[in-house]
């Protein structure tokens, strides 16, 4: 019994020691595991803090750059309003260097690029302005106008319709849609769109001018003049606007009011920007049609310097050369002499409808500068018959 008791006690003691050692190892392992887990947690927490801190720092830097860009854009817009185009372009360019996320900087830079003739880059920046602004309707309409000017009628129409889908009362979008129809010479559809624009904004000079031009094209010069007179009553500056003067001059020529037409067209020639090639061509046609050959030559001379290879400019130069050659022909000069014409008409027992006692035509243009031959006569659109 004693031996067993001692053996049992010894066994229990050894078992207890092994259990104690096992327990110590478990506790040590758990401690190491706890320490490892704790260190891992601390590292993860520090990583998160550092990551959030970096993002916050980057975001703050980005926000400060965007704020600086917007301040530069505001200064650029102010410079553009004061017609300081070079300063405006420099400020918008600097704004984009600060932050390419400023939609106003893209808009302003596009506008200045367009004005100096860099049309492709201007359209690219305007597209970016539209994207960044969430399709701001003002930017979309301007992008449509640019597209139409470069001949992309389809895109221009899509931009206009896109704005009208969101807001069918947008007068600028109706005007753009009317422009697309006018470029196709679809006068009825164009006038309908312009009338919708005027319904939303009664005082809309650009649209009123387009309606006057449509009336001139459709054989209603008196109505065109009435619209122009109304514009002048509302806006004194319209009386010196070159495009208003051009349309007025052509409408007056359509009504055989030659002296007034010549004066209006001469003023238009002085004021038209040289980059409006299409309007200068229209002006040359109009001056030639009423026999104002010298003014027509002067108007064309402004175009030749920068548009010498333009096919229409070349054609106009040839047309004027033929007209001046006709003037220098002695036979043609004798045929234009009032006394000779009177003798010829008297011999035929007919009257001379265009002759006046002072040697001028019924248009009031001296015969020395007019073309009597119908081969040099154009229609109301400025095209040769």
C-alpha positions as a Markdown table, in Angstrom:
| # | Residue | x | y | z |
|---|---|---|---|---|
| 1 | Unk | 0.0 | 0.0 | 0.0 |
| 2 | Unk | 2.8 | 2.4 | 1.0 |
| 3 | Unk | 4.7 | 1.5 | -2.2 |
| 4 | Unk | 1.6 | 2.1 | -4.4 |
| 5 | Unk | 0.9 | 5.2 | -2.5 |
| 6 | Unk | 4.4 | 6.5 | -3.2 |
| 7 | Unk | 4.2 | 5.4 | -6.8 |
| 8 | Unk | 0.9 | 7.0 | -7.2 |
| 9 | Unk | 2.1 | 10.1 | -5.6 |
| 10 | Unk | 5.2 | 10.2 | -7.8 |
| 11 | Unk | 3.0 | 9.6 | -10.9 |
| 12 | Unk | 0.7 | 12.3 | -9.8 |
| 13 | Unk | 3.6 | 14.7 | -9.2 |
| 14 | Unk | 5.2 | 13.9 | -12.6 |
| 15 | Unk | 1.8 | 14.4 | -14.3 |
| 16 | Unk | 1.3 | 17.6 | -12.5 |
| 17 | Unk | 4.7 | 18.9 | -13.6 |
| 18 | Unk | 4.0 | 17.9 | -17.2 |
| 19 | Unk | 0.6 | 19.6 | -17.0 |
| 20 | Unk | 2.2 | 22.7 | -15.5 |
| 21 | Unk | 4.8 | 22.8 | -18.2 |
| 22 | Unk | 2.2 | 22.3 | -20.9 |
| 23 | Unk | 0.1 | 25.1 | -19.3 |
| 24 | Unk | 3.1 | 27.4 | -19.3 |
| 25 | Unk | 3.8 | 26.7 | -22.9 |
| 26 | Unk | 0.2 | 27.3 | -23.9 |
| 27 | Unk | 0.2 | 30.6 | -21.9 |
| 28 | Unk | 3.5 | 31.6 | -23.5 |
| 29 | Unk | 2.2 | 30.8 | -27.0 |
| 30 | Unk | -1.0 | 32.7 | -26.4 |
| 31 | Unk | 1.1 | 35.6 | -25.1 |
| 32 | Unk | 3.2 | 35.6 | -28.2 |
| 33 | Unk | 0.1 | 35.2 | -30.4 |
| 34 | Unk | -1.5 | 38.1 | -28.6 |
| 35 | Unk | 1.6 | 40.2 | -29.0 |
| 36 | Unk | 1.8 | 39.3 | -32.7 |
| 37 | Unk | -1.9 | 40.2 | -33.2 |
| 38 | Unk | -1.5 | 43.4 | -31.3 |
| 39 | Unk | 1.6 | 44.5 | -33.3 |
| 40 | Unk | -0.2 | 43.6 | -36.6 |
| 41 | Unk | -3.2 | 45.7 | -35.5 |
| 42 | Unk | -1.0 | 48.6 | -34.6 |
| 43 | Unk | 0.7 | 48.4 | -38.0 |
| 44 | Unk | -2.6 | 48.2 | -39.9 |
| 45 | Unk | -3.9 | 51.1 | -37.9 |
| 46 | Unk | -0.8 | 53.2 | -38.6 |
| 47 | Unk | -1.0 | 52.3 | -42.3 |
| 48 | Unk | -4.7 | 53.4 | -42.5 |
| 49 | Unk | -3.8 | 56.6 | -40.7 |
| 50 | Unk | -1.0 | 57.3 | -43.0 |
| 51 | Unk | -3.1 | 56.4 | -46.1 |
| 52 | Unk | -5.9 | 58.7 | -45.0 |
| 53 | Unk | -3.4 | 61.4 | -44.2 |
| 54 | Unk | -1.8 | 61.1 | -47.7 |
| 55 | Unk | -5.2 | 61.2 | -49.4 |
| 56 | Unk | -6.2 | 64.2 | -47.3 |
| 57 | Unk | -3.0 | 65.9 | -48.2 |
| 58 | Unk | -3.4 | 65.1 | -51.9 |
| 59 | Unk | -7.0 | 66.2 | -51.9 |
| 60 | Unk | -6.2 | 69.4 | -50.1 |
| 61 | Unk | -3.4 | 70.1 | -52.7 |
| 62 | Unk | -5.8 | 69.3 | -55.5 |
| 63 | Unk | -8.5 | 71.6 | -54.1 |
| 64 | Unk | -6.0 | 74.4 | -53.6 |
| 65 | Unk | -4.9 | 74.0 | -57.3 |
| 66 | Unk | -8.5 | 74.0 | -58.5 |
| 67 | Unk | -9.2 | 77.1 | -56.4 |
| 68 | Unk | -6.2 | 78.9 | -57.9 |
| 69 | Unk | -7.3 | 77.8 | -61.4 |
| 70 | Unk | -10.8 | 79.2 | -60.9 |
| 71 | Unk | -9.4 | 82.5 | -59.7 |
| 72 | Unk | -7.3 | 82.7 | -62.8 |
| 73 | Unk | -10.3 | 81.8 | -64.9 |
| 74 | Unk | -12.3 | 84.7 | -63.4 |
| 75 | Unk | -9.5 | 87.1 | -64.2 |
| 76 | Unk | -9.4 | 85.7 | -67.8 |
| 77 | Unk | -13.1 | 86.2 | -68.2 |
| 78 | Unk | -12.7 | 89.8 | -67.0 |
| 79 | Unk | -9.9 | 90.4 | -69.5 |
| 80 | Unk | -12.0 | 88.9 | -72.3 |
| 81 | Unk | -14.9 | 91.3 | -71.5 |
| 82 | Unk | -12.4 | 94.2 | -71.8 |
| 83 | Unk | -11.3 | 92.8 | -75.2 |
| 84 | Unk | -7.8 | 92.0 | -74.0 |
| 85 | Unk | -7.7 | 88.7 | -75.8 |
| 86 | Unk | -3.9 | 87.9 | -75.4 |
| 87 | Unk | -4.2 | 88.5 | -71.6 |
| 88 | Unk | -7.3 | 86.3 | -71.4 |
| 89 | Unk | -5.6 | 83.5 | -73.3 |
| 90 | Unk | -2.6 | 83.6 | -71.1 |
| 91 | Unk | -4.7 | 83.5 | -67.9 |
| 92 | Unk | -6.9 | 80.6 | -69.1 |
| 93 | Unk | -3.7 | 78.7 | -70.1 |
| 94 | Unk | -2.2 | 79.3 | -66.7 |
| 95 | Unk | -5.4 | 78.2 | -65.0 |
| 96 | Unk | -5.3 | 74.9 | -66.9 |
| 97 | Unk | -1.7 | 74.3 | -65.9 |
| 98 | Unk | -2.9 | 74.7 | -62.3 |
| 99 | Unk | -5.8 | 72.3 | -62.7 |
| 100 | Unk | -7.2 | 70.6 | -65.8 |
| 101 | Unk | -10.4 | 70.1 | -63.9 |
| 102 | Unk | -11.6 | 73.7 | -64.2 |
| 103 | Unk | -14.4 | 73.7 | -66.8 |
| 104 | Unk | -14.5 | 77.5 | -67.0 |
| 105 | Unk | -10.8 | 77.5 | -67.9 |
| 106 | Unk | -11.5 | 75.1 | -70.8 |
| 107 | Unk | -14.4 | 77.2 | -71.9 |
| 108 | Unk | -12.4 | 80.4 | -71.8 |
| 109 | Unk | -9.3 | 78.9 | -73.5 |
| 110 | Unk | -11.6 | 77.4 | -76.2 |
| 111 | Unk | -13.1 | 80.8 | -76.8 |
| 112 | Unk | -9.8 | 82.6 | -77.2 |
| 113 | Unk | -8.4 | 79.8 | -79.4 |
| 114 | Unk | -11.4 | 80.1 | -81.6 |
| 115 | Unk | -11.0 | 83.9 | -82.0 |
| 116 | Unk | -7.5 | 83.5 | -83.2 |
| 117 | Unk | -8.4 | 80.8 | -85.7 |
| 118 | Unk | -7.2 | 77.6 | -83.9 |
| 119 | Unk | -10.6 | 75.9 | -84.4 |
| 120 | Unk | -9.7 | 72.3 | -83.9 |
| 121 | Unk | -8.1 | 72.8 | -80.5 |
| 122 | Unk | -10.9 | 75.2 | -79.5 |
| 123 | Unk | -13.5 | 72.5 | -80.2 |
| 124 | Unk | -11.5 | 70.0 | -78.1 |
| 125 | Unk | -11.3 | 72.3 | -75.1 |
| 126 | Unk | -15.0 | 73.1 | -75.5 |
| 127 | Unk | -15.9 | 69.4 | -75.5 |
| 128 | Unk | -13.9 | 69.1 | -72.2 |
| 129 | Unk | -15.8 | 72.0 | -70.7 |
| 130 | Unk | -19.1 | 70.4 | -71.6 |
| 131 | Unk | -18.0 | 67.1 | -70.0 |
| 132 | Unk | -16.6 | 68.6 | -66.8 |
| 133 | Unk | -19.6 | 70.9 | -66.4 |
| 134 | Unk | -22.1 | 68.1 | -66.6 |
| 135 | Unk | -23.4 | 69.3 | -70.0 |
| 136 | Unk | -23.9 | 73.0 | -69.1 |
| 137 | Unk | -26.4 | 74.1 | -71.8 |
| 138 | Unk | -24.5 | 77.3 | -72.4 |
| 139 | Unk | -21.4 | 75.4 | -73.2 |
| 140 | Unk | -23.3 | 72.8 | -75.3 |
| 141 | Unk | -24.9 | 75.5 | -77.5 |
| 142 | Unk | -21.5 | 77.2 | -78.0 |
| 143 | Unk | -20.0 | 73.9 | -79.0 |
| 144 | Unk | -22.8 | 73.4 | -81.4 |
| 145 | Unk | -22.2 | 76.9 | -82.9 |
| 146 | Unk | -18.5 | 76.0 | -83.4 |
| 147 | Unk | -19.4 | 72.7 | -85.0 |
| 148 | Unk | -21.8 | 74.4 | -87.4 |
| 149 | Unk | -19.1 | 76.9 | -88.4 |
| 150 | Unk | -16.7 | 74.2 | -89.4 |
| 151 | Unk | -19.4 | 72.5 | -91.4 |
| 152 | Unk | -20.5 | 69.8 | -88.9 |
| 153 | Unk | -24.2 | 70.4 | -89.3 |
| 154 | Unk | -25.2 | 67.0 | -87.9 |
| 155 | Unk | -23.4 | 67.5 | -84.6 |
| 156 | Unk | -24.7 | 71.0 | -84.2 |
| 157 | Unk | -28.2 | 69.8 | -84.6 |
| 158 | Unk | -27.7 | 67.0 | -82.1 |
| 159 | Unk | -26.3 | 69.5 | -79.6 |
| 160 | Unk | -29.3 | 71.8 | -80.0 |
| 161 | Unk | -31.8 | 69.0 | -79.8 |
| 162 | Unk | -30.1 | 67.6 | -76.7 |
| 163 | Unk | -30.5 | 70.9 | -74.9 |
| 164 | Unk | -34.1 | 71.2 | -76.0 |
| 165 | Unk | -34.9 | 67.7 | -74.7 |
| 166 | Unk | -33.9 | 68.9 | -71.2 |
| 167 | Unk | -35.4 | 72.4 | -71.6 |
| 168 | Unk | -37.6 | 73.1 | -74.6 |
| 169 | Unk | -37.7 | 76.8 | -73.6 |
| 170 | Unk | -34.0 | 77.4 | -74.2 |
| 171 | Unk | -33.9 | 80.3 | -76.7 |
| 172 | Unk | -30.2 | 79.8 | -77.6 |
| 173 | Unk | -30.8 | 76.2 | -78.5 |
| 174 | Unk | -33.8 | 77.1 | -80.7 |
| 175 | Unk | -31.6 | 79.7 | -82.4 |
| 176 | Unk | -28.8 | 77.1 | -83.0 |
| 177 | Unk | -31.4 | 74.7 | -84.5 |
| 178 | Unk | -32.6 | 77.5 | -86.8 |
| 179 | Unk | -29.0 | 78.1 | -87.9 |
| 180 | Unk | -28.7 | 74.5 | -88.9 |
| 181 | Unk | -31.8 | 74.8 | -91.1 |
| 182 | Unk | -30.7 | 78.1 | -92.5 |
| 183 | Unk | -27.4 | 76.6 | -93.5 |
| 184 | Unk | -29.4 | 74.2 | -95.6 |
| 185 | Unk | -31.5 | 77.0 | -97.1 |
| 186 | Unk | -34.6 | 75.5 | -95.5 |
| 187 | Unk | -36.1 | 79.0 | -94.9 |
| 188 | Unk | -39.4 | 77.7 | -93.6 |
| 189 | Unk | -38.0 | 75.4 | -90.9 |
| 190 | Unk | -35.3 | 78.0 | -90.0 |
| 191 | Unk | -37.9 | 80.8 | -89.5 |
| 192 | Unk | -40.1 | 78.5 | -87.4 |
| 193 | Unk | -37.1 | 77.8 | -85.1 |
| 194 | Unk | -36.2 | 81.5 | -84.9 |
| 195 | Unk | -39.8 | 82.4 | -84.0 |
| 196 | Unk | -39.7 | 79.9 | -81.2 |
| 197 | Unk | -36.5 | 81.5 | -80.0 |
| 198 | Unk | -38.1 | 85.0 | -80.1 |
| 199 | Unk | -41.1 | 83.7 | -78.3 |
| 200 | Unk | -38.8 | 82.8 | -75.4 |
| 201 | Unk | -36.7 | 86.0 | -75.7 |
| 202 | Unk | -38.3 | 88.8 | -77.6 |
| 203 | Unk | -35.2 | 91.0 | -77.7 |
| 204 | Unk | -32.8 | 88.7 | -79.5 |
| 205 | Unk | -30.8 | 90.8 | -82.0 |
| 206 | Unk | -28.9 | 87.9 | -83.6 |
| 207 | Unk | -32.1 | 86.0 | -84.3 |
| 208 | Unk | -33.9 | 89.1 | -85.5 |
| 209 | Unk | -31.1 | 89.6 | -88.0 |
| 210 | Unk | -31.4 | 86.1 | -89.2 |
| 211 | Unk | -35.2 | 86.5 | -89.7 |
| 212 | Unk | -34.5 | 89.7 | -91.7 |
| 213 | Unk | -32.1 | 87.8 | -93.9 |
| 214 | Unk | -34.6 | 85.1 | -94.5 |
| 215 | Unk | -37.2 | 87.6 | -95.5 |
| 216 | Unk | -34.7 | 89.1 | -98.0 |
| 217 | Unk | -34.0 | 85.7 | -99.4 |
| 218 | Unk | -37.7 | 84.9 | -99.8 |
| 219 | Unk | -38.4 | 88.1 | -101.7 |
| 220 | Unk | -39.7 | 90.3 | -98.9 |
| 221 | Unk | -37.2 | 93.2 | -98.7 |
| 222 | Unk | -39.7 | 95.6 | -97.2 |
| 223 | Unk | -40.3 | 93.3 | -94.3 |
| 224 | Unk | -36.6 | 92.7 | -93.8 |
| 225 | Unk | -36.1 | 96.5 | -93.6 |
| 226 | Unk | -38.9 | 96.8 | -91.1 |
| 227 | Unk | -37.2 | 94.2 | -88.8 |
| 228 | Unk | -33.9 | 96.0 | -89.1 |
| 229 | Unk | -35.5 | 99.3 | -88.3 |
| 230 | Unk | -37.1 | 97.8 | -85.2 |
| 231 | Unk | -33.7 | 96.5 | -84.1 |
| 232 | Unk | -32.2 | 99.9 | -84.5 |
| 233 | Unk | -35.0 | 101.5 | -82.4 |
| 234 | Unk | -34.3 | 99.0 | -79.6 |
| 235 | Unk | -30.5 | 99.1 | -79.9 |
| 236 | Unk | -28.7 | 102.2 | -81.1 |
| 237 | Unk | -25.5 | 100.1 | -81.8 |
| 238 | Unk | -27.4 | 98.1 | -84.4 |
| 239 | Unk | -27.2 | 101.1 | -86.7 |
| 240 | Unk | -23.4 | 100.6 | -87.0 |
| 241 | Unk | -23.4 | 96.8 | -86.9 |
| 242 | Unk | -21.7 | 95.6 | -90.1 |
| 243 | Unk | -24.0 | 92.7 | -90.7 |
| 244 | Unk | -27.0 | 94.8 | -90.2 |
| 245 | Unk | -25.6 | 97.4 | -92.7 |
| 246 | Unk | -24.9 | 94.6 | -95.1 |
| 247 | Unk | -28.4 | 93.1 | -95.1 |
| 248 | Unk | -29.9 | 96.6 | -95.1 |
| 249 | Unk | -27.8 | 97.5 | -98.2 |
| 250 | Unk | -28.9 | 94.4 | -100.1 |
| 251 | Unk | -32.5 | 94.9 | -99.2 |
| 252 | Unk | -32.4 | 98.5 | -100.4 |
| 253 | Unk | -30.8 | 97.3 | -103.6 |
| 254 | Unk | -33.7 | 94.9 | -104.0 |
| 255 | Unk | -36.0 | 97.9 | -103.8 |
| 256 | Unk | -34.0 | 99.8 | -106.4 |
| 257 | Unk | -32.9 | 102.4 | -103.8 |
| 258 | Unk | -29.4 | 102.5 | -105.1 |
| 259 | Unk | -27.9 | 105.6 | -103.4 |
| 260 | Unk | -29.0 | 104.4 | -99.9 |
| 261 | Unk | -27.8 | 100.8 | -100.8 |
| 262 | Unk | -24.4 | 102.0 | -101.8 |
| 263 | Unk | -23.9 | 104.1 | -98.6 |
| 264 | Unk | -25.0 | 101.2 | -96.4 |
| 265 | Unk | -22.7 | 98.7 | -98.2 |
| 266 | Unk | -19.8 | 101.1 | -98.0 |
| 267 | Unk | -20.2 | 101.4 | -94.2 |
| 268 | Unk | -20.5 | 97.6 | -94.0 |
| 269 | Unk | -17.2 | 97.2 | -95.9 |
| 270 | Unk | -15.4 | 99.5 | -93.5 |
| 271 | Unk | -16.6 | 97.7 | -90.4 |
| 272 | Unk | -16.7 | 94.0 | -91.3 |
| 273 | Unk | -14.0 | 92.0 | -89.6 |
| 274 | Unk | -11.6 | 90.5 | -92.1 |
| 275 | Unk | -12.2 | 87.0 | -90.8 |
| 276 | Unk | -15.8 | 87.1 | -92.0 |
| 277 | Unk | -14.9 | 85.9 | -95.5 |
| 278 | Unk | -18.4 | 84.8 | -96.4 |
| 279 | Unk | -19.9 | 88.2 | -95.5 |
| 280 | Unk | -17.2 | 90.0 | -97.5 |
| 281 | Unk | -17.9 | 87.8 | -100.5 |
| 282 | Unk | -21.6 | 88.6 | -100.2 |
| 283 | Unk | -20.8 | 92.3 | -99.9 |
| 284 | Unk | -18.7 | 92.3 | -103.1 |
| 285 | Unk | -21.5 | 90.6 | -105.0 |
| 286 | Unk | -24.0 | 93.3 | -103.7 |
| 287 | Unk | -21.7 | 96.2 | -104.6 |
| 288 | Unk | -21.0 | 94.7 | -108.1 |
| 289 | Unk | -24.8 | 94.2 | -108.6 |
| 290 | Unk | -25.6 | 97.9 | -108.2 |
| 291 | Unk | -22.6 | 99.0 | -110.3 |
| 292 | Unk | -20.3 | 100.1 | -107.4 |
| 293 | Unk | -17.2 | 98.6 | -109.1 |
| 294 | Unk | -14.5 | 100.6 | -107.3 |
| 295 | Unk | -15.9 | 100.0 | -103.8 |
| 296 | Unk | -16.3 | 96.3 | -104.8 |
| 297 | Unk | -12.6 | 96.2 | -105.8 |
| 298 | Unk | -11.6 | 97.8 | -102.5 |
| 299 | Unk | -13.7 | 95.3 | -100.5 |
| 300 | Unk | -12.2 | 92.4 | -102.5 |
| 301 | Unk | -8.7 | 93.8 | -102.0 |
| 302 | Unk | -9.0 | 93.2 | -98.2 |
| 303 | Unk | -9.8 | 89.6 | -98.8 |
| 304 | Unk | -7.1 | 88.8 | -101.4 |
| 305 | Unk | -4.2 | 89.4 | -98.9 |
| 306 | Unk | -5.3 | 86.4 | -96.7 |
| 307 | Unk | -7.6 | 84.4 | -99.0 |
| 308 | Unk | -5.9 | 84.5 | -102.4 |
| 309 | Unk | -6.5 | 80.8 | -103.0 |
| 310 | Unk | -10.1 | 80.9 | -102.0 |
| 311 | Unk | -12.0 | 79.8 | -105.2 |
| 312 | Unk | -14.8 | 82.2 | -104.7 |
| 313 | Unk | -12.4 | 85.1 | -104.2 |
| 314 | Unk | -10.6 | 84.2 | -107.4 |
| 315 | Unk | -13.9 | 84.0 | -109.2 |
| 316 | Unk | -14.9 | 87.4 | -107.9 |
| 317 | Unk | -11.6 | 88.9 | -109.0 |
| 318 | Unk | -12.1 | 87.6 | -112.5 |
| 319 | Unk | -15.6 | 88.9 | -112.5 |
| 320 | Unk | -14.5 | 92.4 | -111.6 |
| 321 | Unk | -11.6 | 92.3 | -114.1 |
| 322 | Unk | -14.2 | 91.6 | -116.8 |
| 323 | Unk | -16.4 | 94.5 | -115.6 |
| 324 | Unk | -13.5 | 96.9 | -115.7 |
| 325 | Unk | -12.5 | 95.7 | -119.1 |
| 326 | Unk | -16.0 | 96.3 | -120.3 |
| 327 | Unk | -15.8 | 99.8 | -119.0 |
| 328 | Unk | -12.6 | 100.5 | -121.0 |
| 329 | Unk | -14.1 | 99.2 | -124.2 |
| 330 | Unk | -14.8 | 102.4 | -126.4 |
| 331 | Unk | -17.9 | 100.7 | -127.9 |
| 332 | Unk | -19.3 | 100.1 | -124.5 |
| 333 | Unk | -18.6 | 103.6 | -123.4 |
| 334 | Unk | -20.4 | 105.0 | -126.4 |
| 335 | Unk | -23.3 | 102.7 | -125.7 |
| 336 | Unk | -23.5 | 104.0 | -122.1 |
| 337 | Unk | -23.5 | 107.7 | -123.2 |
| 338 | Unk | -27.0 | 109.1 | -122.4 |
| 339 | Unk | -27.3 | 111.2 | -125.6 |
| 340 | Unk | -26.4 | 108.1 | -127.7 |
| 341 | Unk | -28.9 | 106.0 | -125.8 |
| 342 | Unk | -31.6 | 108.7 | -126.2 |
| 343 | Unk | -31.0 | 108.9 | -129.9 |
| 344 | Unk | -31.2 | 105.2 | -130.3 |
| 345 | Unk | -34.3 | 104.9 | -128.2 |
| 346 | Unk | -35.9 | 107.9 | -130.1 |
| 347 | Unk | -35.1 | 106.2 | -133.4 |
| 348 | Unk | -36.9 | 103.1 | -132.1 |
| 349 | Unk | -39.7 | 105.1 | -130.7 |
| 350 | Unk | -39.1 | 103.9 | -127.2 |
| 351 | Unk | -38.2 | 105.5 | -123.9 |
| 352 | Unk | -35.1 | 104.8 | -121.8 |
| 353 | Unk | -36.4 | 103.7 | -118.4 |
| 354 | Unk | -33.1 | 103.9 | -116.6 |
| 355 | Unk | -31.9 | 107.3 | -118.0 |
| 356 | Unk | -32.2 | 110.5 | -116.0 |
| 357 | Unk | -31.3 | 114.1 | -117.2 |
| 358 | Unk | -28.2 | 114.2 | -115.0 |
| 359 | Unk | -26.7 | 111.2 | -116.7 |
| 360 | Unk | -27.4 | 108.8 | -114.0 |
| 361 | Unk | -29.5 | 105.7 | -113.8 |
| 362 | Unk | -32.7 | 105.5 | -111.9 |
| 363 | Unk | -30.6 | 103.9 | -109.0 |
| 364 | Unk | -28.8 | 107.2 | -108.7 |
| 365 | Unk | -25.4 | 105.7 | -109.6 |
| 366 | Unk | -23.3 | 107.6 | -112.2 |
| 367 | Unk | -23.2 | 105.8 | -115.5 |
| 368 | Unk | -19.4 | 106.1 | -115.6 |
| 369 | Unk | -19.2 | 103.5 | -112.9 |
| 370 | Unk | -22.2 | 101.3 | -113.7 |
| 371 | Unk | -22.5 | 98.3 | -116.0 |
| 372 | Unk | -25.2 | 98.5 | -118.6 |
| 373 | Unk | -24.9 | 94.9 | -119.8 |
| 374 | Unk | -27.3 | 92.4 | -118.1 |
| 375 | Unk | -24.5 | 89.8 | -118.2 |
| 376 | Unk | -23.1 | 91.4 | -115.0 |
| 377 | Unk | -26.4 | 91.5 | -113.2 |
| 378 | Unk | -26.9 | 89.3 | -110.1 |
| 379 | Unk | -30.0 | 88.2 | -108.2 |
| 380 | Unk | -31.0 | 89.2 | -104.7 |
| 381 | Unk | -28.8 | 86.6 | -103.3 |
| 382 | Unk | -25.7 | 88.1 | -104.9 |
| 383 | Unk | -25.3 | 85.3 | -107.5 |
| 384 | Unk | -24.8 | 85.9 | -111.2 |
| 385 | Unk | -27.6 | 85.0 | -113.5 |
